[in-house]
C-alpha cells in the first residue's frame, strides 16, 4: 500500500508544498501562503502514517526472517504484524478523498421560522451555541449583519467563523453538518399556560470561497442598497448610512454587512460573502447533476430538511439523519457539540469509505 500510485502522488505533493513554503516569495502573498499551509497540514498526518507503516513493514520482514531461524522471535513478529494491520487500516481511511473545503472558514446564517417570537429566541440560542463551540476551539466569530427581535432573539443573523493558522481540520470540516431546519420543543416565555410549543429556525452554512477560486461577479448583476446599521457597534456605526445590502439579481441571493465602519468596507465584505454563497450553490448544483447517490447521507442539499430536534422537557437532542440521541441538551446548547458532531463525522466517514470501495471494485 505504501508504494501505490496514490501514495506516491501524495508524497510528491507534500514534498512540493514543503519546498514552496520554504520560498520567502510565497509568503509575500498571505492568501496563497495560508492556502498552501493548510493543504500541507492536511497531508502531513497521512505522510506520517506512510512513514510509520513503511518502518513497521520493514520491522515485520526482519522479525519474520529471525523467527525462521529462532522460534522465540515468533511472538515479536505477531505483535508487529498487528501494528502493521492497524496502520494499514488507518492509511486506508486517510486516503479516502476528503471534502476539499474541509480546511475553509465558514459563513453561517440563522433565520427564525415558524413560531414567531419564540422562533427568534431559539435562533438566538443556536447562535449562542455555535459561538460558544467556536470559542472552545479557539475560533473567531464575527457578526456581519443581524436583525434582532423585540425580546432579544434574532429574526436573522449572519456570522463568519474563522480558524487561525494552518489547522487542517478547519471550520467547514465540523460545521458543514449544521445546515437545515432545527426544531425546538419547550414552553415559550410568552406562554402563560405552561404548554409546550414546537417552533423552528433555519441554518444555512457554506464555506468561504478561496480567494484564488472565487466566482467572478458582474457589477451589472448587482443591486446595492445602503442603510443605517441597526445593531450594536458604537456611535459611528449607528449614526451613518454605512451598512450595505447586495442583491444578486440573476439568483435573488441577498447578503448584507453592517459591522464595518465604512460603506466601502461593508460592500467589500458583503461581496466576499456573496461569492462564497454563489460558490456553494454552484458546488451543490454540480453534485446534484453528477448523481444524487453520491451525496453524503449527512450533508443534505435540501436545506429545508429537518435535521435536529431540541426537546427541553426531556433534556434531549435528536439528530434525525443518523438516529443520534443524547440527554445532555443543556450542555449542547452551552457549546458542547462534540458528541453529535463526532457521530455525524463518523457516519460521513463510513459513507465515503463505502463509496470509495464501491468505486474501486467497479
C-alpha positions as CSV (number, residue, x, y, z in Angstrom):
1,X,0.0,0.0,0.0
2,X,2.8,2.4,0.8
3,X,4.1,2.1,-2.8
4,X,0.7,2.6,-4.6
5,X,0.4,5.3,-7.2
6,X,-2.0,7.3,-4.9
7,X,0.5,7.2,-2.0
8,X,3.4,8.2,-4.3
9,X,1.5,11.1,-5.7
10,X,0.6,12.3,-2.2
11,X,4.2,12.1,-1.0
12,X,5.3,14.1,-4.1
13,X,2.6,16.7,-3.5
14,X,3.6,17.0,0.2
15,X,7.3,17.4,-0.7
16,X,6.4,20.0,-3.3
17,X,4.4,22.0,-0.8
18,X,7.2,21.9,1.7
19,X,9.6,23.3,-0.9
20,X,7.1,26.1,-1.9
21,X,6.5,27.1,1.7
22,X,10.3,27.4,2.2
23,X,10.3,30.1,-0.5
24,X,10.1,33.6,1.0
25,X,8.4,34.9,-2.1
26,X,5.4,32.7,-1.4
27,X,4.8,34.4,1.9
28,X,4.6,37.8,0.2
29,X,1.1,36.6,-0.8
30,X,-0.6,35.9,2.5
31,X,-3.7,34.2,1.0
32,X,-1.5,31.9,-1.1
33,X,0.7,31.0,1.9
34,X,-2.3,30.3,4.0
35,X,-3.9,28.1,1.4
36,X,-0.6,26.1,0.8
37,X,0.0,25.9,4.5
38,X,-3.4,24.4,5.1
39,X,-3.0,21.8,2.4
40,X,0.4,20.9,3.7
41,X,-1.0,20.5,7.2
42,X,-3.9,18.4,5.8
43,X,-1.5,16.0,4.1
44,X,1.0,15.7,7.0
45,X,-0.9,13.1,9.1
46,X,-1.2,10.8,6.1
47,X,2.5,11.3,5.3
48,X,3.4,10.4,8.9
49,X,1.3,7.3,8.7
50,X,3.1,6.2,5.5
51,X,6.4,6.6,7.3
52,X,5.2,4.6,10.3
53,X,3.8,1.9,8.1
54,X,7.0,1.6,6.0
55,X,9.1,1.3,9.1
56,X,6.7,-1.3,10.6
57,X,6.6,-3.4,7.4
58,X,10.5,-3.4,7.4
59,X,10.5,-4.4,11.0
60,X,8.0,-7.2,10.3
61,X,10.1,-8.6,7.5
62,X,13.2,-8.6,9.8
63,X,11.2,-10.3,12.6
64,X,9.8,-13.0,10.3
65,X,13.3,-13.7,9.0
66,X,14.6,-14.0,12.6
67,X,11.6,-16.2,13.5
68,X,12.5,-18.7,10.8
69,X,15.9,-19.1,12.5
70,X,14.7,-18.8,16.1
71,X,11.1,-19.5,17.1
72,X,11.5,-17.2,20.1
73,X,11.0,-14.3,17.7
74,X,7.6,-15.5,16.5
75,X,5.8,-13.6,19.3
76,X,7.5,-10.4,18.4
77,X,6.6,-10.9,14.7
78,X,3.0,-11.4,15.8
79,X,2.9,-8.1,17.7
80,X,4.5,-6.2,14.8
81,X,2.0,-7.8,12.4
82,X,-0.9,-6.4,14.5
83,X,0.6,-2.9,14.4
84,X,1.1,-3.2,10.6
85,X,-2.6,-4.1,10.2
86,X,-3.6,-1.2,12.4
87,X,-1.5,1.3,10.3
88,X,-2.8,-0.1,7.0
89,X,-6.4,0.5,8.2
90,X,-5.5,4.0,9.3
91,X,-3.9,4.8,6.0
92,X,-6.8,3.3,4.0
93,X,-9.1,5.7,5.9
94,X,-6.8,8.7,5.4
95,X,-6.5,8.0,1.7
96,X,-10.3,8.3,1.2
97,X,-10.9,11.5,-0.7
98,X,-11.8,14.4,1.7
99,X,-14.1,17.3,1.1
100,X,-11.7,19.8,-0.5
101,X,-13.3,22.6,1.5
102,X,-12.7,21.0,4.9
103,X,-10.0,23.5,5.8
104,X,-12.1,26.5,4.9
105,X,-13.7,29.0,7.2
106,X,-17.5,29.3,7.1
107,X,-20.4,31.7,6.8
108,X,-23.4,30.8,9.0
109,X,-26.9,32.2,8.5
110,X,-29.5,31.6,11.2
111,X,-33.1,32.6,10.5
112,X,-36.2,32.4,12.6
113,X,-39.0,30.3,11.1
114,X,-42.4,29.0,12.3
115,X,-43.1,30.1,15.9
116,X,-42.9,33.9,15.8
117,X,-41.0,35.4,18.8
118,X,-40.2,32.0,20.2
119,X,-38.5,31.0,16.9
120,X,-36.4,34.2,17.1
121,X,-35.4,33.4,20.6
122,X,-34.4,29.9,19.5
123,X,-32.4,31.4,16.6
124,X,-30.5,33.4,19.3
125,X,-29.9,30.2,21.3
126,X,-28.5,28.5,18.2
127,X,-26.1,31.4,17.5
128,X,-25.0,31.3,21.2
129,X,-24.4,27.6,20.9
130,X,-22.3,28.0,17.8
131,X,-20.4,30.9,19.3
132,X,-19.5,29.0,22.5
133,X,-18.5,25.9,20.5
134,X,-16.2,28.1,18.3
135,X,-14.8,29.7,21.5
136,X,-13.9,26.3,22.9
137,X,-12.0,25.5,19.7
138,X,-10.2,28.9,19.6
139,X,-12.1,30.1,16.5
140,X,-13.3,33.7,15.9
141,X,-16.9,34.6,15.4
142,X,-17.7,37.9,13.6
143,X,-21.3,39.2,13.2
144,X,-21.8,40.6,9.7
145,X,-25.5,41.5,9.9
146,X,-28.3,41.0,12.4
147,X,-32.0,41.8,12.8
148,X,-33.0,41.5,16.4
149,X,-36.5,40.6,17.6
150,X,-38.4,42.5,20.3
151,X,-37.5,40.0,23.1
152,X,-33.8,39.8,22.2
153,X,-33.7,37.0,19.8
154,X,-32.8,37.2,16.1
155,X,-35.1,37.3,13.1
156,X,-31.9,36.7,11.1
157,X,-28.2,36.9,11.7
158,X,-25.2,36.2,9.6
159,X,-21.7,35.5,11.0
160,X,-18.4,34.3,9.8
161,X,-16.4,31.7,11.8
162,X,-12.7,31.6,11.2
163,X,-9.9,29.3,12.4
164,X,-6.4,30.7,13.0
165,X,-3.2,29.4,11.4
166,X,-2.9,26.3,9.2
167,X,-5.4,24.0,11.0
168,X,-6.0,21.0,8.6
169,X,-9.3,20.4,10.4
170,X,-10.9,23.8,9.5
171,X,-14.3,25.1,10.5
172,X,-16.1,23.6,7.5
173,X,-15.0,20.1,8.5
174,X,-17.2,20.4,11.5
175,X,-19.9,23.0,10.7
176,X,-21.0,21.5,7.3
177,X,-23.4,19.2,9.1
178,X,-25.4,22.1,10.6
179,X,-27.3,23.2,7.6
180,X,-31.1,22.6,7.7
181,X,-34.1,23.1,9.9
182,X,-33.6,22.9,13.7
183,X,-36.7,22.3,15.7
184,X,-37.3,23.1,19.4
185,X,-39.9,21.8,21.8
186,X,-40.3,23.8,25.0
187,X,-42.5,26.2,26.9
188,X,-42.1,29.6,25.4
189,X,-41.5,32.6,27.6
190,X,-44.7,34.1,26.1
191,X,-46.8,31.1,27.1
192,X,-48.9,31.8,30.2
193,X,-50.5,28.3,30.5
194,X,-47.2,26.3,30.6
195,X,-47.9,24.5,27.3
196,X,-45.1,23.0,25.3
197,X,-44.8,24.6,21.8
198,X,-42.9,23.5,18.8
199,X,-41.1,26.1,16.6
200,X,-38.1,26.1,14.3
201,X,-35.2,28.0,12.9
202,X,-33.3,27.6,9.7
203,X,-29.5,27.3,9.5
204,X,-27.5,27.8,6.3
205,X,-23.8,27.0,6.4
206,X,-21.3,27.4,3.5
207,X,-17.5,27.5,3.2
208,X,-15.9,30.8,2.5
209,X,-14.6,30.7,-1.1
210,X,-10.8,30.6,-1.5
211,X,-9.6,33.9,-3.0
212,X,-7.9,32.2,-5.9
213,X,-11.0,30.2,-6.8
214,X,-13.6,32.9,-6.1
215,X,-16.5,33.3,-8.5
216,X,-16.4,36.3,-10.7
217,X,-19.4,38.7,-10.3
218,X,-20.6,41.2,-12.9
219,X,-21.4,44.5,-11.3
220,X,-24.4,44.8,-13.7
221,X,-25.9,41.8,-11.9
222,X,-25.9,43.6,-8.6
223,X,-28.3,46.0,-6.8
224,X,-26.6,47.7,-3.9
225,X,-28.6,49.4,-1.2
226,X,-27.2,51.3,1.8
227,X,-28.9,51.8,5.1
228,X,-28.2,52.7,8.7
229,X,-26.8,49.9,10.8
230,X,-29.3,48.7,13.5
231,X,-27.1,46.5,15.6
232,X,-24.6,47.3,18.4
233,X,-21.3,48.6,17.3
234,X,-20.7,52.1,18.6
235,X,-21.8,55.6,17.7
236,X,-20.1,55.7,14.3
237,X,-21.9,52.6,13.2
238,X,-25.3,53.7,14.4
239,X,-25.3,57.2,13.0
240,X,-24.1,56.8,9.5
241,X,-25.6,55.0,6.4
242,X,-22.7,52.6,6.3
243,X,-24.5,49.3,6.1
244,X,-24.7,47.6,2.7
245,X,-27.2,45.2,1.3
246,X,-26.3,43.5,-2.1
247,X,-28.9,41.6,-4.2
248,X,-27.6,39.3,-6.9
249,X,-30.3,39.8,-9.5
250,X,-29.8,36.5,-11.5
251,X,-30.2,34.3,-8.4
252,X,-32.1,36.5,-6.0
253,X,-29.4,35.9,-3.3
254,X,-29.3,38.8,-0.8
255,X,-26.4,39.4,1.6
256,X,-25.7,42.4,3.9
257,X,-22.9,43.6,6.1
258,X,-23.1,46.3,8.8
259,X,-20.2,45.6,11.2
260,X,-17.5,47.6,9.4
261,X,-17.1,51.4,9.9
262,X,-17.3,52.4,6.3
263,X,-19.7,51.8,3.5
264,X,-16.7,50.7,1.3
265,X,-15.5,48.1,3.8
266,X,-19.0,46.8,4.3
267,X,-19.5,46.4,0.5
268,X,-16.2,44.6,0.1
269,X,-17.1,42.2,2.9
270,X,-20.6,41.6,1.6
271,X,-19.1,40.7,-1.8
272,X,-16.9,38.1,-0.2
273,X,-19.9,36.5,1.4
274,X,-21.8,36.7,-1.9
275,X,-19.0,34.9,-3.7
276,X,-19.0,32.2,-1.1
277,X,-22.7,31.8,-1.3
278,X,-22.7,31.5,-5.1
279,X,-19.8,29.1,-5.0
280,X,-21.7,26.9,-2.5
281,X,-24.7,27.0,-4.8
282,X,-22.6,26.1,-7.8
283,X,-20.9,23.2,-6.0
284,X,-24.2,21.7,-4.8
285,X,-25.7,22.0,-8.3
286,X,-22.7,20.2,-9.7
287,X,-23.1,17.4,-7.1
288,X,-26.8,17.0,-7.8
289,X,-26.2,16.9,-11.5
290,X,-23.4,14.3,-11.2
291,X,-25.5,11.8,-9.2
292,X,-28.0,12.0,-6.3
293,X,-26.5,8.8,-5.0
294,X,-23.1,10.4,-4.4
295,X,-24.4,12.9,-1.9
296,X,-23.3,12.3,1.7
297,X,-26.1,10.9,4.0
298,X,-25.3,13.7,6.5
299,X,-24.7,16.7,4.1
300,X,-28.0,17.3,2.5
301,X,-28.6,19.6,-0.5
302,X,-32.1,20.2,0.6
303,X,-31.7,22.9,3.2
304,X,-35.4,22.7,4.2
305,X,-34.8,19.2,5.7
306,X,-35.4,18.9,9.4
307,X,-32.1,17.8,10.8
308,X,-32.3,18.1,14.6
309,X,-34.8,18.4,17.4
310,X,-34.1,20.1,20.8
311,X,-36.5,18.7,23.4
312,X,-36.3,20.8,26.6
313,X,-38.7,18.9,28.8
314,X,-36.7,15.7,28.3
315,X,-33.3,17.5,28.1
316,X,-32.9,15.5,24.8
317,X,-31.2,16.3,21.5
318,X,-32.0,14.1,18.5
319,X,-30.3,14.2,15.1
320,X,-32.7,12.7,12.6
321,X,-30.2,12.0,9.9
322,X,-28.3,9.3,11.8
323,X,-30.6,8.4,14.6
324,X,-28.4,10.1,17.2
325,X,-30.0,10.8,20.6
326,X,-28.5,12.1,23.9
327,X,-29.9,13.5,27.1
328,X,-27.5,16.4,27.6
329,X,-29.3,19.2,25.8
330,X,-28.2,21.8,28.4
331,X,-24.5,21.0,27.7
332,X,-25.0,21.0,23.9
333,X,-26.7,24.4,24.0
334,X,-23.7,25.6,26.1
335,X,-21.5,24.8,23.2
336,X,-20.5,21.1,23.9
337,X,-21.3,19.9,20.4
338,X,-18.5,17.3,20.2
339,X,-20.8,14.3,20.8
340,X,-23.3,14.9,18.0
341,X,-20.6,16.3,15.5
342,X,-18.3,13.3,16.1
343,X,-21.3,11.0,15.4
344,X,-22.0,12.9,12.2
345,X,-18.4,12.8,11.1
346,X,-18.2,9.1,11.8
347,X,-21.3,8.5,9.6
348,X,-19.8,10.6,6.9
349,X,-16.5,8.8,7.1
350,X,-18.2,5.4,6.8
351,X,-20.2,6.6,3.8
352,X,-17.1,7.9,2.0
353,X,-15.2,4.7,2.6
354,X,-18.0,2.6,1.4
355,X,-18.3,4.8,-1.7
356,X,-14.6,4.6,-2.4
357,X,-14.7,0.8,-2.0
358,X,-17.6,0.6,-4.5
359,X,-15.8,2.7,-7.0
360,X,-12.6,0.6,-6.6
361,X,-14.5,-2.6,-7.3
362,X,-16.5,-1.3,-10.3
